């Protein structure tokens, strides 16, 4: 689903100190250091729009693409990655 054009659009939104990576088969994770919850929500909405605004083409057919986005934040140095991913996943719904 994430062909070269869509990937370039997403990566163009990620700053040098940030990370956007495939986390699972159809899941991605973004790490946004020094970003508060408002900034994370803004980033998530921008990514959602970048994906939705570019139709997916396959064998001559065009399909609309949507994504769901969940956000979680953490402060301090003790990061429980599994717990943070669960929070983000819970926030999808």
Secondary structure in CASP SS format (residue, H / E / C, confidence):
PFRMAT SS
TARGET T0000
AUTHOR 0000-0000-0000
METHOD secondary structure of the structure
MODEL  1
X C 1.00
X C 1.00
X C 1.00
X H 1.00
X H 1.00
X H 1.00
X H 1.00
X H 1.00
X H 1.00
X H 1.00
X H 1.00
X C 1.00
X C 1.00
X C 1.00
X C 1.00
X C 1.00
X C 1.00
X C 1.00
X E 1.00
X E 1.00
X E 1.00
X E 1.00
X C 1.00
X C 1.00
X C 1.00
X C 1.00
X C 1.00
X E 1.00
X E 1.00
X E 1.00
X E 1.00
X C 1.00
X C 1.00
X C 1.00
X C 1.00
X C 1.00
X H 1.00
X H 1.00
X H 1.00
X H 1.00
X H 1.00
X H 1.00
X H 1.00
X H 1.00
X H 1.00
X H 1.00
X H 1.00
X H 1.00
X H 1.00
X H 1.00
X H 1.00
X H 1.00
X C 1.00
X C 1.00
X C 1.00
X E 1.00
X E 1.00
X E 1.00
X C 1.00
X C 1.00
X E 1.00
X E 1.00
X E 1.00
X C 1.00
X C 1.00
X C 1.00
X C 1.00
X C 1.00
X C 1.00
X C 1.00
X C 1.00
X C 1.00
X C 1.00
X C 1.00
X C 1.00
X C 1.00
X C 1.00
X C 1.00
X C 1.00
X C 1.00
X H 1.00
X H 1.00
X H 1.00
X H 1.00
X H 1.00
X H 1.00
X H 1.00
X H 1.00
X H 1.00
X H 1.00
X C 1.00
X C 1.00
X C 1.00
END
